[in-house]
Amino acid sequence: FGSSGSVCDNLLECVPLVMLRAGLSFSVALVAGQLHSAPSFPEAFQQWETVNGILQDYQAQSQIEAGANLPHISYHRVRMEDGIRLDTIVINPYPYDQKKTACIVRSPYGPTTENLADIFTLTNGFVAVLQDQRGTFLSGGTFDMWRNATLDVTSTFDWISDQSWSNGEIVTAGASADGIAEAVEVIANPKQLKGQWIMWATADGHRLSFQDGAFRQDLIEGYLDTLSPLTHGSSKNVIEEVKQHEPYSDWWVNLTLCHDPTKPDEDQCKYKNIKWPVLMLAGWWDIFAKTQLEAWAGMAALSDASFRSEHVLIVAPLGHCLIGTPIHPILAAAEAKSLTTSVKLASEFFRGETRGTTRANLGRVNLFVMAGFSGGRKGNYWTSLDAFPAQKPRTLFLQPGTLADAPTPAATTAPFTYNPSDPTPMVGGNNLPFVGALKVCGTADQTERDQRGDVVVFESAKLTEDTAIVGQVTGKIYLSSDAKDTDVVVTLSDVSPGLFGTKVMLVRYGVQRLRWRAGDIQQAPALTPGTVYEVTVDLAHTAYIFPKGHSIRVAVSSASAPFWSANSDTGKAVAAGASPVVAHNVIHMSTEHPSQVVLPVVALSDIPENKNFGSGAIQEAMVV
């Protein structure tokens, strides 16, 4: 068991404890635990047990019967093209000599998310291949944030194809960093790849790290620091490498499926490589939500034409928020449904059944429609559609203190001062609480934040009807500044009157760092004092119902720290460590400068509840 290529004929001879469930279920975590150093496993990543518990409950319901034959388990040091060897576990179900498809998970986390692969040993009779990524756990090499992992994909997939049990076909599964590895697999474009389940992951490392120019400080620094024990310290060095590569460049190529989707035929865009069905599981409050939904849009439009209609998207409410933070039971139930439904659908996809029984109850686009963060009655259900619904965009124009359906006829301004030494804080959001400084993931009450002097607030009248938005929220802010650079941060919130006081619950938010207002390759010129700039802010996608009687609030500031690094206002790169300067910023509002937020309003009838999603409907309103 401990040497390359050795095989256990009986699992009980290899490990002292095995969890047998439904006749065949076994714990890969226990098996892998014999090969990995448990004391080096960071406590933070044990939070994945929340997901493992849901998946193990699903395994316990598996109808596969094992009989008396437990799987063969073998341990290998697979040689890569450059001579580096990667730790790899193979779990081969009975009959051992029968040709089979392999499901591989390549992970830096070892005996946690690698467990996804053994699910398909249970459901599909596949061989499970669990591989530690380069530079992690017992694998050789140096962790470099997947930038050179394409060669490892080719070497590993070719090795699998050469095994006596392989039928030459490979499917992949992966959550979080493992899902990022799947995006790398698309770039490598191996001939053996026949299907993918990509869960809570990004396909664009640069846009994740520098969202619209702003450095994603809490996530990148917190995650790579926490990952250090698993990478033998290498991930800490990557933090500074990321900061040194603020503009998009070749450094990011192997972390980017498509840098410019408007040029899909160029080599930089790899969506066309996708010639297999993909199941994508995302979360509205997930750390990767923005870039993952951008990847879905590209894949749905630009992948090989023969497979475009076969891909399926499921967007649950939380994603990574499921782990490490208190969860409302309604949202926890929705996440559990998204996971178990995804397993069933992936099992069908991997058998070549893109129109199977699970798929028959779903749409191509399946969205959890959130609502009532403070007690609304409609919402918190699943809808299943062929595409994102048609929108009737509603433009809310910023007027002093209010939001209106038309711009203010008389020119007016709203000045505020931004001090990088005391930046406006982030409250809630798409965070990873168990690795960063931001401990709340998801929505949060913005009342205290909005009362700061460096935040300008605009609020609508009370809504006369339930208002649903599904799709991308955008803002356009006209701003001048006396600094060379600054940020524009826009938040969208639901204001609810209540017996115990008003709550202002975060719905969406976005940023634009002005030195990157013209693109992500070449820095824009420094701001000119007194010049008014039109600043477009992407608040990303959501599916949310504002209840009747609530109000819509938009807040504008120049920071949400440490979610994004506080802008020094000097125009210098993050890595420069420049001494900060105070910026005096001014929001302009008029017919000439119509500052606004555009909501993707949809008819409630166009997002009907799918009561067949998962085990049933979720109708109770969520009260926070």
FENTAPE-V849196 format. One record per backbone hydrogen bond with DSSP energy under -0.5 kcal/mol. NH is the residue of the N-H (numbers start at 0). CO is the residue of the C=O. Records with the same first field share a line. If there is no record, write none. Layout:
BEGIN
NH = CO ; CO
END
This chain:
BEGIN
4 = 74
5 = 2 ; 74
7 = 72
8 = 6
12 = 9
13 = 10
14 = 10
19 = 17
20 = 18 ; 24
23 = 20
24 = 20
27 = 25
30 = 26
31 = 27
32 = 28
33 = 29 ; 30
34 = 31
35 = 31
37 = 35
39 = 36
40 = 37
41 = 39
44 = 41
45 = 41 ; 42
46 = 43
47 = 44
48 = 45
49 = 46
50 = 47
51 = 47
52 = 48
53 = 49
54 = 50
55 = 51
56 = 52
57 = 53
58 = 54
59 = 55
60 = 56 ; 57
61 = 58
68 = 65
69 = 67
71 = 91
72 = 7
73 = 89
74 = 5
75 = 87
77 = 75 ; 85
79 = 83
82 = 79
85 = 77
87 = 75
88 = 129
89 = 73
90 = 127
91 = 71 ; 89
92 = 90
97 = 94
99 = 164
101 = 168
102 = 126
103 = 101 ; 170
104 = 128
106 = 104 ; 130
111 = 109
113 = 109
114 = 111
115 = 112
116 = 113
118 = 114 ; 115
119 = 115 ; 116
120 = 117
121 = 117
122 = 118
123 = 119
124 = 120
125 = 119
126 = 100
127 = 90
128 = 102 ; 126
129 = 88 ; 127
130 = 104 ; 128
131 = 86
132 = 106
134 = 139
135 = 132
136 = 229
138 = 135
139 = 84
146 = 143
148 = 145
150 = 147
152 = 148
153 = 149
154 = 150
155 = 151
156 = 152
157 = 153
158 = 154
159 = 155
160 = 156
161 = 157
162 = 159
165 = 162
166 = 99
169 = 191
170 = 101
171 = 194
172 = 103
173 = 196
175 = 198 ; 199
177 = 174
179 = 175
180 = 176
181 = 177
182 = 178
183 = 179
184 = 180
185 = 181
186 = 182
187 = 183
188 = 184
189 = 184
192 = 189
193 = 169
194 = 169
195 = 276
196 = 171
197 = 195 ; 278
198 = 173 ; 196
199 = 280
204 = 254
207 = 203
208 = 204
209 = 205
210 = 207 ; 213
211 = 209
212 = 209
213 = 210
215 = 208
216 = 214
217 = 561
219 = 215
220 = 216
221 = 216 ; 217
222 = 218
223 = 219
224 = 220
225 = 221
226 = 222
227 = 224
228 = 225
229 = 226
230 = 226 ; 227
231 = 228
232 = 227
233 = 230
235 = 232
236 = 232 ; 233
237 = 233
238 = 234 ; 235
239 = 235
240 = 236
241 = 237
242 = 238
243 = 239
244 = 240 ; 241
245 = 242
247 = 519
251 = 248
252 = 249
254 = 251
255 = 252
256 = 202
258 = 267
262 = 259
263 = 260
265 = 262
268 = 265
269 = 256 ; 267
272 = 269
273 = 270
274 = 272
276 = 193
278 = 195
279 = 277 ; 311
280 = 197 ; 278
281 = 279 ; 313
283 = 315
284 = 316
285 = 282
288 = 285
291 = 287
292 = 288
293 = 289
294 = 290
295 = 291
296 = 292
297 = 293
298 = 294
299 = 295
300 = 296
301 = 297
302 = 298
303 = 270 ; 273
306 = 303
307 = 303
309 = 306
310 = 306 ; 307
311 = 277
312 = 363
313 = 279
314 = 365
315 = 281 ; 313
320 = 317
321 = 318
322 = 319
331 = 327
332 = 328
333 = 329
334 = 330
335 = 331
336 = 332
337 = 333
338 = 334
339 = 335
340 = 336
341 = 337
342 = 338
343 = 339
344 = 340
345 = 341
346 = 342
347 = 343
348 = 344
349 = 345
350 = 346 ; 347
351 = 348
352 = 347
353 = 351
355 = 352
359 = 355
360 = 356 ; 357
361 = 358
363 = 384
364 = 384
365 = 312
366 = 382
367 = 314
368 = 366 ; 380
369 = 367 ; 542
371 = 544
374 = 371 ; 621
379 = 368
380 = 368
382 = 366
384 = 364
391 = 600
393 = 598
394 = 392
395 = 393 ; 596
396 = 394 ; 403
397 = 594
398 = 401
401 = 398
402 = 458
403 = 396
411 = 588
413 = 586
415 = 584
417 = 582
418 = 416
419 = 417
421 = 418
422 = 419
425 = 560
428 = 441
430 = 428
434 = 431
435 = 431
438 = 436
440 = 438
441 = 428
445 = 503
449 = 445
450 = 446 ; 447
451 = 448
454 = 451
455 = 555
457 = 553
458 = 400
459 = 551
462 = 549
466 = 545
467 = 465 ; 601
468 = 543
469 = 599
470 = 541
472 = 539
473 = 597
474 = 536
475 = 595
476 = 534
477 = 587
478 = 476 ; 532
479 = 585
481 = 583
483 = 568
484 = 568
487 = 511
488 = 556
489 = 509
490 = 554
491 = 507
492 = 552
493 = 504
494 = 492 ; 550
495 = 493 ; 502
496 = 494
500 = 497
502 = 495
504 = 493 ; 502
505 = 443
506 = 491
507 = 491
508 = 538
509 = 489
511 = 487
512 = 211
513 = 485 ; 511
515 = 512
516 = 513
518 = 515
523 = 514
526 = 483
528 = 526
530 = 527
532 = 478 ; 530
534 = 476 ; 532
535 = 533
536 = 474
537 = 510
538 = 472 ; 536
541 = 470
543 = 468
544 = 369
545 = 466 ; 543
546 = 544
548 = 462
549 = 546
550 = 494
552 = 492
553 = 457
554 = 490
555 = 455
556 = 488
560 = 423
562 = 559
563 = 559
564 = 214
574 = 242
575 = 572
576 = 572 ; 573
580 = 567
582 = 417
584 = 415 ; 582
585 = 479
586 = 413
587 = 477
588 = 411
589 = 592
594 = 587 ; 592
595 = 475
596 = 395
597 = 473
598 = 393 ; 596
600 = 598
601 = 467
605 = 602
606 = 603
609 = 381
610 = 608
612 = 609
615 = 612
621 = 370
622 = 620
623 = 372 ; 621
END
